Amino acid sequence: MMSKARNLNRLAYFAAVVETGSFTRAAERLGVTKAVVSSQVTQLEQELKTTLLVRNTRKVSTTEAGLAFYTRCASILHDADDAFSELSQLSDRPLGTLRMTAPHDYGTVIVTPVVADFRCKYPECKVELHLGDSHSDLMSGDLDLAIRVGWLRDSGLIARKISGFQQLLVGATKDKARLDAIAHPDDLKSLDFIANMSLSDPLQWTFENEAKQSVSVKLANTLAIDSAPAILEAVKGGAGVAILPDFLVRKDLQGGKLTQILPQWSLPEGGIFAVYPAAKFRPVKVTAFVDMLRDA
């Protein structure tokens, strides 16, 4: 005998409330009214004869049963989205939701504008972009794509190099006269250096000139920050010099707010990679976005 038919759409309403922490924000995400979301979740609780959410004036939280149920709902909804993505291989247009992660600095400056262009070109495909400097687990199945900046470790994941970037030693233009007097990497020890704490060894750097002469320098930091955009603001404020990627400082160099130190000496070039989880198929939404990012 068949069990009573369920309205599976209610899973999406419930999941949206849990993920946004609010009936109002869930309604905004789904493009419906708050009353509709509240009604659907209430009917779901009545069907299950279980309280899934604890509501008060400040926030919405899950009960123990609600959290367990959400975990299953999220998996079901993700599998459904994957099913649409797999079918979209028969089409030349991206469908479903593209879920990806990128570092905060590169994601803000480069990836986000491409996301905007992608949405304009493919309005049928939604995008979830998570920005952060920690590496998310691509094997969990929650993400379609990760943009990694720097040097890849061998992880068994599939990676495609999009482009590269130069690391530049920069300082505030107001200190240009003093900074232009720096003639050799060894002279850098006299400068206040802002270290990037998100790097494994933020103080050890190797410079190379056009004659292929290599010099390694151990810098002494006077300020340490774990965010490249924050380091950039500190440099512009005169707190010290720093080594930052070209895509982050290019605009301020061209605008005269920053000056490059030791331009005749270069630092190791880094790579920008699209990293995918292992899969039998690569959704059109992923390949289309990566192509747009590469072109950008």
Summary of the structure (lengths in Angstrom):
residues: 296
radius of gyration: 24.3
end to end distance: 56.5
largest distance: 85.7
contacts: 857
relative contact order: 0.15
helix: 43%
strand: 25%
